[in-house]
Amino acid sequence: MGFCDRRNSLKMRRRKAQAKKKARLARRSAANMAAGAAPAEKKATKKAAAKAS
């Protein structure tokens, strides 16, 4: 096993950090989508009402 084959190598740490970052962003966007679903529908209905009148 060589020097670069260790689990805590710089490359592996970078990959793990990237995975954590993606998971963090995915959790945040999922929370935003869940919170913003109702207001988005309300905005759409206002636009539809404006077009109808």
C-alpha positions as CSV (number, residue, x, y, z in Angstrom):
1,M,0.0,0.0,0.0
2,G,1.5,3.3,-1.0
3,F,1.5,6.7,0.6
4,C,-1.5,8.0,-1.4
5,D,-3.6,4.9,-0.7
6,R,-4.6,6.0,2.8
7,R,-8.2,6.9,3.6
8,N,-7.3,10.3,5.0
9,S,-5.3,11.4,2.0
10,L,-5.8,14.9,0.7
11,K,-7.8,13.6,-2.3
12,M,-10.1,11.6,-0.2
13,R,-10.6,14.5,2.3
14,R,-11.5,16.7,-0.7
15,R,-14.0,14.2,-2.0
16,K,-15.6,13.7,1.4
17,A,-15.8,17.5,1.9
18,Q,-17.5,17.9,-1.5
19,A,-20.0,15.2,-0.7
20,K,-20.8,16.8,2.7
21,K,-21.2,20.2,0.9
22,K,-23.6,18.7,-1.7
23,A,-25.6,17.0,1.0
24,R,-25.8,20.3,3.0
25,L,-27.0,22.2,-0.1
26,A,-29.5,19.5,-0.9
27,R,-30.9,19.5,2.6
28,R,-31.1,23.3,2.5
29,S,-32.8,23.4,-1.0
30,A,-35.3,20.7,0.1
31,A,-36.2,22.7,3.2
32,N,-36.6,25.8,1.0
33,M,-38.8,24.0,-1.4
34,A,-41.0,22.6,1.3
35,A,-41.4,26.1,2.9
36,G,-41.8,27.9,-0.3
37,A,-44.3,25.7,-2.0
38,A,-47.4,27.4,-0.6
39,P,-46.3,31.0,-1.3
40,A,-45.3,30.1,-4.8
41,E,-48.8,28.8,-5.5
42,K,-50.3,32.0,-4.1
43,K,-48.2,34.1,-6.4
44,A,-49.2,32.1,-9.4
45,T,-52.9,32.5,-8.6
46,K,-52.5,36.3,-8.3
47,K,-50.9,36.4,-11.7
48,A,-53.7,34.2,-13.1
49,A,-56.3,36.5,-11.5
50,A,-54.6,39.6,-13.0
51,K,-54.6,38.0,-16.5
52,A,-58.2,37.0,-16.2
53,S,-59.4,40.5,-15.3
